[in-house]
Amino acid sequence: MTQSLALARWMLALCCLPLLAQAAPVPDAILQQAKQLRDQALVDDTAYTLLRDLTTQVGPRLAGTEAEARARQWSVRALQQLGFDRDQIRIERFELDGWVRGEEWARVTAPYPQPLVVTALGDSGSTGPIPVEAEVVLFESIEDVEALTEGALTGKIAYVSHAMGKTQDGSSYAYFGKTRFDGPGIAASKGAKAIMIRSVGTQSHRMAHTGSTKWPEGQTPIPALALSQPDADQLERMAADGETIQVAIKATPRFVGKTRSANLIVDLPGSDRGDEIIITGGHLDSWDLGTGAVDDGAGIAITTAAVDLIRRSGLQPRRSIRLVHWGAEEVGLLGAKAYAEAHADELDRHQLGSESDFGAGRVYNIGADLPAAADPVVDAMLRLLAPLGVGQTARDYTGSSGPDLSPLNDLGLPSFRLLQDGTDYFDLHHTPDDTFDKIDPEALRQNVAAYAVFLWIAANTDVNFRAQDPAE
């Protein structure tokens, strides 16, 4: 190598040094700020106070009802009391078909008369004022009902079981949830006059789990009830004795026509990359049996407290941080779909996001499906989250960023999720036991700390999370 060529390469290297420093995925100053936010979150009970107030002052928040509207009013007041400017809080309304619960009961009339603990599933049809009484036909799975010929259940009540078990990541819900999502429509298509299902849950207490159903277009909903786990066991024992089972059902829910829900949005404006958005939040509505503490009052409290912690720090993120309290999630992700439609012109500005909607269990992992250039950013997050017990990364993650962010994932938002321990989540999910006393304050603080780290680092890196890897 000639002396002049060596000198030229040395000078080129010197010129590049500032550029290399600027290209650090997460500058040391940002990491130090994220650490300070994390440590502050671990001694801060803003989330716990928010969740206490939401579940106490509002309680159950069924989508499209006056209670959900009161929850939005609560959100506005809570954000203002924290210090957010009222003028920066936006409410985006949308319509939905309203449904409300009525009277509901069931009892075995033969061979062994006794009451059953039941609850109507969302969008269940009504028996009307006169109870329905019929023979019950038992099935081990919804696939067994699906295999029947048309009309095979005419005049009968279908009962469908399943074997959902506990998993840390809740992965069993998608498979066994079909019993509830699609089961009523399938049973109706076979002529059933009503359907009862084993509750889609994982506890053995004598209470039933509600949840949404999907009816094929044009199909008239039939009465659809969930049985508590012990009562489902009771029916199956009767059937094992070879007895013909007769059950009477009364359920009088009502479709109330068009009503309204809304998404509530507030931003922490960014600086030099302020047109880019890091999005987070939870859904404000809940089912009407409990007070919606784990689903999803906890998510509202966790993400609101994390964003507020950043606001209170006086630090300005480079990217804008957007907090959303979504409406009408439980009845079909209606708020999520309305958000994607309303913000269609800025979807490409959404860089990354994670919704908290899996209770208040501790964050134990990160699920990420990001370009390789983002790996150092995720690694930086993990170094700060490791002391919180977040010890690995699912880089082959195939899930969404959360239910309300799934429409944005479908439209190009990269998948990213702070994964919570959901081992016991389906003990409480959609039941009367979804109440504030089930919340662990220490786990709630750990969640806020994890979200604060995620939000601050994601908002202050130059890495383009939406960029595809060259191989793609």
Residue pairs with C-beta under 8 A, 6 or more apart in sequence:
23 462
25 373
25 374
25 376
25 377
25 380
25 461
25 462
25 463
26 376
26 377
26 380
26 457
26 460
26 461
27 460
30 456
30 457
30 460
30 461
31 380
31 383
31 384
31 457
33 313
33 315
33 456
33 460
34 384
34 452
34 453
34 456
34 457
35 384
36 313
37 309
37 310
37 313
37 449
37 452
37 453
37 456
38 384
38 385
38 388
38 449
38 450
38 452
38 453
39 449
40 309
40 313
40 452
41 305
41 306
41 309
41 445
41 448
41 449
41 452
42 445
42 446
42 449
43 445
44 305
44 309
44 445
44 448
45 441
45 445
46 82
46 301
46 304
46 305
46 308
46 309
46 448
47 298
47 301
47 302
47 304
47 305
47 444
47 445
47 447
47 448
48 301
48 439
48 441
48 444
48 445
50 78
50 300
50 301
50 304
50 305
51 293
51 297
51 298
51 300
51 301
51 436
51 439
51 444
52 436
53 74
53 78
54 71
54 74
54 78
54 292
54 297
54 300
54 301
55 291
55 292
55 293
55 297
55 435
55 436
56 291
56 436
57 74
58 67
58 70
58 71
58 74
59 67
59 291
59 292
60 67
60 286
60 287
60 288
60 289
60 290
60 291
60 292
61 67
61 68
61 70
61 71
61 284
61 285
61 286
61 288
61 292
62 68
62 100
62 101
62 285
62 286
62 287
62 288
62 330
63 96
63 261
63 285
63 327
63 328
63 329
63 330
63 331
63 334
64 96
64 97
64 98
64 99
64 256
64 259
64 260
64 261
64 328
64 331
65 98
65 100
65 259
67 288
68 261
68 284
68 285
68 327
68 328
69 260
71 284
71 285
72 91
72 262
72 264
72 284
72 325
72 327
75 264
75 284
75 300
75 325
76 86
76 89
76 91
76 264
78 304
79 89
79 266
79 304
80 86
80 89
82 304
82 308
82 311
83 308
83 311
83 312
84 266
84 308
84 311
88 266
88 267
89 264
89 265
89 266
90 264
90 265
90 266
91 262
91 263
91 264
91 265
92 262
92 263
92 264
92 265
92 338
92 339
92 342
93 260
93 261
93 262
94 260
94 261
94 262
94 263
94 327
94 328
94 334
94 335
94 338
95 258
95 259
95 260
96 258
96 259
96 260
96 261
96 328
96 331
96 334
97 255
97 257
97 258
97 259
98 255
98 256
98 257
98 258
98 259
99 122
99 123
99 253
99 254
99 255
99 256
99 331
100 253
100 254
100 256
101 120
101 253
101 288
102 120
102 126
102 251
102 252
102 253
102 254
103 250
103 251
103 252
104 118
104 119
104 120
104 225
104 250
104 251
104 252
104 253
105 115
105 116
105 118
105 249
105 250
106 115
106 116
106 118
106 196
106 225
106 227
106 247
106 248
106 249
106 250
107 113
107 114
107 115
107 116
107 247
107 248
108 114
108 115
108 116
108 235
108 238
108 245
108 246
108 247
109 133
109 246
109 247
109 248
110 244
110 245
110 246
111 238
111 243
111 244
111 245
111 246
112 238
112 243
114 234
116 227
116 228
116 231
116 234
116 235
116 247
117 206
117 207
117 208
117 227
117 228
117 230
117 231
118 196
118 208
118 225
118 226
118 227
118 228
118 231
118 249
118 251
119 208
119 209
119 210
119 225
119 226
119 289
120 210
120 223
120 224
120 225
120 226
120 251
120 253
121 180
121 184
121 197
121 210
121 211
121 212
121 213
121 224
121 225
121 226
122 210
122 211
122 212
122 213
122 287
122 330
122 331
123 212
123 213
123 215
123 221
123 255
123 331
124 184
124 213
124 221
124 222
124 223
124 224
124 225
124 251
124 253
125 220
125 221
125 222
125 223
125 224
125 251
125 253
126 223
126 251
126 252
126 253
126 254
127 194
127 223
127 249
127 250
127 251
127 252
128 252
129 252
131 248
131 249
131 250
132 157
132 193
132 194
132 223
132 248
132 249
132 250
133 246
133 247
133 248
133 249
134 155
134 156
134 157
134 193
134 194
134 246
134 247
135 155
135 156
135 157
135 244
135 245
135 246
136 156
136 157
136 158
136 159
136 196
136 235
136 245
136 246
136 247
137 153
137 156
137 157
137 158
137 159
138 159
138 161
138 235
138 236
138 239
138 245
139 145
139 158
139 159
139 160
139 161
140 161
140 162
141 160
141 161
141 162
141 179
142 160
142 162
142 178
142 179
142 182
142 183
142 186
144 160
145 153
145 158
145 160
145 183
145 186
145 187
145 190
146 186
148 190
149 190
150 189
150 190
150 191
151 190
151 191
152 190
152 191
153 187
153 190
153 191
153 192
154 190
154 191
154 192
155 191
155 193
156 191
156 192
156 193
157 192
157 193
157 194
157 195
157 196
157 247
157 249
158 187
158 190
158 192
158 194
158 195
158 196
159 195
159 196
159 197
159 227
159 232
159 235
160 179
160 183
160 187
160 195
160 196
160 197
160 198
161 197
161 198
161 232
161 236
162 176
162 179
162 197
162 198
162 200
163 176
164 172
164 173
164 175
164 176
164 200
164 201
164 202
164 426
165 172
165 202
166 172
166 202
166 423
166 424
166 426
167 422
167 423
168 364
168 421
168 422
168 423
169 419
169 422
170 358
170 422
170 425
170 426
173 200
173 426
176 200
177 200
177 211
179 197
179 198
179 200
180 197
180 200
180 211
180 212
180 213
180 226
181 212
181 213
181 214
182 213
182 214
183 195
183 197
183 213
183 224
184 195
184 213
184 215
184 221
184 222
184 224
185 213
185 214
185 215
185 216
185 219
187 195
187 222
188 195
188 215
188 219
188 220
188 221
188 222
189 216
189 219
192 222
193 222
193 223
194 222
194 223
194 224
194 225
194 249
194 251
195 222
195 223
195 224
195 225
196 225
196 226
196 227
196 235
196 247
196 249
197 224
197 225
197 226
197 227
198 226
198 227
198 229
198 232
199 208
199 209
199 226
199 227
199 228
199 229
199 232
199 431
200 209
200 211
200 226
200 426
200 430
201 209
201 229
201 426
201 427
201 429
201 430
201 431
202 424
202 426
202 427
203 229
203 426
203 427
203 428
203 431
203 433
204 229
204 230
205 228
205 229
205 230
205 427
205 431
205 433
206 228
206 229
206 230
206 231
207 228
207 431
207 432
207 433
208 225
208 226
208 227
208 228
208 231
208 431
209 226
209 426
209 429
209 430
209 431
210 226
210 287
210 288
210 289
210 430
210 431
211 226
211 287
211 330
211 430
212 330
212 331
212 332
213 221
213 224
214 332
215 221
223 249
223 251
225 249
225 251
227 235
235 245
238 245
239 245
261 285
261 327
261 328
261 334
261 335
262 327
262 335
263 324
263 325
263 326
263 327
263 335
263 338
263 339
263 342
264 284
264 324
264 325
264 327
265 322
265 323
265 324
265 325
266 307
266 322
266 323
267 277
267 320
267 321
267 322
267 323
268 307
268 310
268 311
268 316
268 317
268 320
268 321
268 322
268 323
269 316
269 320
270 276
270 316
270 317
270 318
270 319
270 320
270 321
270 459
271 316
271 317
271 318
272 318
273 318
273 319
273 462
274 318
274 319
274 320
275 320
275 349
276 319
276 320
276 349
276 350
276 351
277 319
277 320
277 321
277 322
277 346
277 349
277 350
277 351
277 353
278 317
278 319
278 320
278 321
278 322
278 351
278 352
278 353
278 455
278 458
278 459
279 321
279 322
279 324
279 350
279 352
279 353
279 405
279 408
280 303
280 306
280 307
280 321
280 322
280 323
280 324
280 353
280 354
280 355
280 356
280 451
280 455
281 299
281 300
281 303
281 304
281 322
281 323
281 324
281 325
281 326
281 355
281 356
281 404
282 296
282 297
282 298
282 299
282 300
282 301
282 302
282 303
282 325
282 326
282 355
282 356
282 357
282 404
283 296
283 299
283 300
283 325
283 326
283 327
283 328
283 329
283 330
283 335
283 355
283 357
283 403
283 404
284 296
284 300
284 325
284 326
284 327
285 292
285 327
285 328
285 329
285 330
285 331
285 335
286 292
286 295
286 296
286 297
286 330
286 434
287 295
287 330
287 430
287 434
289 430
289 431
289 432
289 434
290 428
290 431
290 432
290 433
290 434
290 435
291 297
291 434
291 435
291 436
292 434
293 360
293 434
293 435
293 436
293 438
293 439
294 359
294 360
294 425
294 428
294 429
294 434
294 438
294 439
295 357
295 359
295 428
295 429
295 430
295 434
296 329
296 356
296 357
297 436
298 356
298 359
298 360
298 439
298 444
298 447
299 355
299 356
299 357
299 358
300 325
300 356
301 444
302 356
302 360
302 444
302 447
302 448
302 451
303 323
303 355
303 356
303 451
304 323
304 325
305 448
306 448
306 451
306 452
306 455
307 321
307 323
307 455
309 448
309 452
310 317
310 321
310 452
310 455
310 456
315 456
317 455
317 456
317 459
317 460
318 459
318 460
319 351
319 458
319 459
319 460
320 459
321 455
321 459
324 339
324 404
326 335
326 336
326 339
326 355
326 404
327 334
327 335
327 338
328 334
328 335
329 335
329 336
329 357
329 403
329 404
333 403
333 404
333 406
333 407
335 404
336 403
336 404
336 405
336 406
336 407
336 408
337 407
339 404
339 407
339 408
340 347
340 407
340 408
340 411
343 350
347 408
347 411
347 412
347 413
348 412
348 466
350 408
350 413
351 458
351 464
351 465
351 466
352 370
352 401
352 413
352 414
352 416
352 458
352 465
353 401
353 402
353 405
353 408
353 413
353 416
354 401
354 402
354 405
354 416
354 417
354 418
354 451
354 454
355 401
355 402
355 403
355 404
355 405
355 417
356 402
356 418
356 420
356 447
356 451
357 402
357 403
357 404
358 419
358 420
358 422
358 425
359 420
359 422
359 425
359 428
359 429
360 420
360 438
360 439
360 440
360 443
360 444
360 447
361 420
361 421
361 422
361 423
361 424
361 425
361 443
362 388
362 389
362 420
362 421
362 443
362 446
362 447
363 385
363 388
363 389
363 390
363 418
363 419
363 420
363 421
363 446
363 447
363 450
364 389
364 390
364 391
364 419
364 420
364 421
365 390
365 391
365 392
365 393
365 394
365 419
366 378
366 381
366 382
366 385
366 390
366 392
366 393
366 394
366 416
366 417
366 418
366 419
367 393
367 394
367 397
367 399
367 415
367 416
367 417
367 419
368 374
368 378
368 393
368 394
368 395
368 397
368 414
368 415
368 416
368 417
369 395
369 396
369 397
369 398
369 414
369 415
369 416
370 378
370 395
370 414
370 415
370 416
370 465
371 414
371 464
371 465
371 467
371 468
371 469
372 469
373 463
373 464
373 467
373 469
374 414
374 463
374 465
375 395
376 463
377 457
377 458
377 461
377 463
378 393
378 395
380 457
381 453
381 454
381 457
382 390
382 391
382 392
382 393
384 453
384 457
385 450
385 453
388 446
388 449
388 450
389 446
390 418
390 450
394 419
397 415
397 416
397 417
398 415
399 415
399 417
400 406
400 409
400 415
400 417
401 408
401 409
401 413
401 414
401 415
401 416
401 417
402 417
405 413
409 415
412 466
413 466
414 465
414 466
416 465
418 447
418 450
418 451
418 454
420 447
427 433
428 434
428 438
458 465
